[in-house]
Amino acid sequence: MTKKMVCIECPKGCVLEVDMDAKPVKITGNKCPKGIGYALSEMEDPRRVLTSSVLTESLELKLAPVKTDRPVPKKELSRAMEEIKKIRLKRAVSAGDIVAENFLGMGIKLVATREVGLV
């Protein structure tokens, strides 16, 4: 079975072909070494940095933009969004401030991506 995917490790956007039947797995289409690592990661344990926003209380914006400080397992993204829905930010933050420590119990931090001040 051959699977096609677009590598997102660099701006080139190489179309990778992963031959799952080959031993070892054969990866073609990459124009740099990062493509091989990306394809293997996608096949074994796909992860994504999660960007979203959290509700605020008494701040200048109703929603504060946030992201995880490192990738979250793709299979956990729905659970991560459910947890984000529960968060209410009640203090002013600057870009990079931690909004949630040990997010999902995985040692991942949820950080603000812009300044949000008091009303």
Secondary structure as GFF3:
##gff-version 3
##sequence-region A 1 119
A	DSSP	beta_strand	2	6	.	.	.	ID=ss1
A	DSSP	beta_strand	15	19	.	.	.	ID=ss2
A	DSSP	beta_strand	26	28	.	.	.	ID=ss3
A	DSSP	alpha_helix	34	44	.	.	.	ID=ss4
A	DSSP	beta_strand	47	48	.	.	.	ID=ss5
A	DSSP	beta_strand	51	56	.	.	.	ID=ss6
A	DSSP	beta_strand	63	68	.	.	.	ID=ss7
A	DSSP	beta_strand	72	73	.	.	.	ID=ss8
A	DSSP	three_ten_helix	74	76	.	.	.	ID=ss9
A	DSSP	alpha_helix	77	86	.	.	.	ID=ss10
A	DSSP	beta_strand	88	89	.	.	.	ID=ss11
A	DSSP	beta_strand	98	103	.	.	.	ID=ss12
A	DSSP	beta_strand	108	112	.	.	.	ID=ss13
###
